[in-house]
Amino acid sequence: MPEYLFDADLATEYGVPEAIFVHRLYWWVHDNAANDRNLKDGRYWTYDSLAALAKIFPFWSRRQIERIINRCREKGLILTAAYSKDRRDRTTWYTVTEPVFRAYRGVEKTHPKEGNAFHQMGKCTTPESDASITKRGNVYKEQLKDRLEDERAHARRTAKRHFGGVQTSRGKADLWRVCQCPSDKQ
C-alpha cells in the first residue's frame, strides 16, 4: 500500500488535502526538472487526467480531487495549463509555485522507489494544541461533507434512473427511504 506523505507546515497553513496533493506534484515536477522533461514557459510541469488522479488518490472522489485542485490554485500553490496539442485531450498540466518550492528546500533529494512519486521523509509531527486539533477536525469534517455530497448525488442519480420522476410527496418519501438519504427529506 503506498504511503501518502506531506509537509506539515504546508498542511498547517493550507490544509491536509492540499499538502498531500502538492507533495505528489512537487516530486513529479522535481523529477521532470532533473531529467529536463516538460519544460514549458520557463517552468517544469507534470500532467494527469482526473481519471489518473483518482487512481493515484483512491481515497478521494473525482469531485473531491477537482475541489482540492481548485483550492490549491486559489491559494497559490499550483498553476494549471492545457498544453496538449489535440483539442480533444483534456489532460491538465500542473506545476507548483514558490511556496511549495520553499517548503521542500533542503529536503533530501532521493528518487522515488518503484515508480511512486513520494520521497522519504521523517514522520510528520505537529503540536497537539487545541487549535491544531480543531483545525485538523475541520479539515476531516470538510472531507466527510464532500464524501456525503458525492454519495447523495449518486443516490439521486440512481433513484432517478430506477424510479423516474416521482411527483407525489408519498412517492418522494419512499424514494428517499430506498436511497438511504434521510437528511435530504423535506
N, C-alpha and C positions, 0 to 999 in steps of 0.2 A: 504494500500500500504506500503510495507516495506521501511524502511529507510536504506540508504547505507552511513555509516559513515566511516571516515578515520582520520588518524593522519596528521595534517597539515605539520609537519616537514618532515615526510616521503614523502608526496606529493610534497613538495618543492624540496626535494633532488632527488627523484626517479621518480616522475610523479604521476598524479592523478589516472590513471587506476591501476597502481601498488599498490598505497596506499590503494585503495578500495579493491583490491584482497587480499593483505596480511592482511588487517584488519579482513576480514572474516576468513582467515586461522588461524590467531593468536587466535581468540576466540574459534575455534573448537579444536585447539591443546591444548589451556589452559584448556578447558573443559575435554578433554581426560586425561590430566595430573592430574586434580583434582579428576577424577574418576578412575585413574590408568588403562586406556584403551590404546591399540595400542602402547605399548612401544616396540620399535624395534631398535636394535643397539644403545642403550643408549639415544634415543630421543623419544618423543611422536609425533605421526603422526595422520593425518586425511586423508581421501580418498574420491575421487569423480571421476566420469566419465565425459567426456566432455558434454555428454547429460545432466547430472545432473547440471553441472556448467552453462550450457546455460539456464536452468530453474531458477537457483538462480540469474543469471545476465541476465535478458531478454533483456536488452538494448544493449548487446554485441552479435555479431555473434559468432559461434563456432571458426571461423578463428581468430577473434579478441581475443578471450579467449586464444587460442594457442599462439598468439603473446605476449600477456601480461604475460603468464606463462614463455615463453622463456626469455622475458626481465627481469622478476623477478629473474629467475635463473642466467642470465648473470650478473645482478647487485648484486648478492649475497644475495638476500632477502629470497629465499626459496631453499629447497632441494627437489628433487623428487626421487621416487623409485618405483619399481614394486615388492610388497610383496605378491601379490595374488598367491595362490598355483596352481590354474588352469591356464595353459598357454594361454587358450583362453580368459581369463579375462584380459582386457586391462585397468582396473581401475588403475589410478595413485595415489600414496600416496604422501602427501605433508607434509612438516614441515617448520617452519620459522627459520631463523638464528638469530644470536646475534644482528644485527642492529634493527630488528623488536622487539625483546625482550627488548632492551634498550629503544625504543620509548614508550613502554607501561608500563615500570616500574613506579610504583606509581599511576597508574590509578586505580580508584575504581574497585574492583573485584566483580561486580554484575553478576548474572546469566542472560542469555538471556531470554526474555519473549516469550511465545508461540512458543518455538522451533526455534526462529530466532537467528542466531549466532552473533547478533550485540549488543554490550553493550551500555549503556547510556553514552554519552559524551556531554559536552557542545558544543555549536555551534562553528564551526571552523571559526576563523577569521585569515586573512592573511593581511600583509601590502599591501596597494593599490599603490605601487610604479609602475613606468612604466615597470621596469624589471619583476615584478611578473605578471602584466597584459600580457606582451608579452609572458612570459613562459606559462601561462595558455592558451593563444590564440594558441600557438604552439601545446600544448597537444590536444586541441579540434580539431585543424586542422588535426593532425595525426589521431584522431578518425574518423573524417569525411572522410579522404582519405581511411582508412581501409574499411569503410562502402561502399564508392563508388566502391572500387575494388571488394568487395563482390557482389554488385549489378550488376556490369558489367560482372563478371564471370557467375553469374546466368543468365543474359540476353543472353550471348553467348551460354551457355548450352541449354537454352530454344530454341533459334533460331536454333541451330544445330539439336536439336531433331525434331523441326517442319518443318524446311526447308531443312535439309540435307546439303550436301556440295555445296555451291554456288560458282561457279567458275568465272563468269564474273564480271567486275567492276560495271556494272549497277545493277546486282543482289545483289552485296555486299552492294551498296549504299541503295537499297531498304530494305535489311536485317537489316542494322543498323538503318534505319528510323523506322522500325517496333519495334526494340528492344529498341528504345529511348536511344541510346548510341552516342550522337552527338560528343563527344570529342574523340571517337575512330575512326572516319572517317579518311581515309588516302588517 
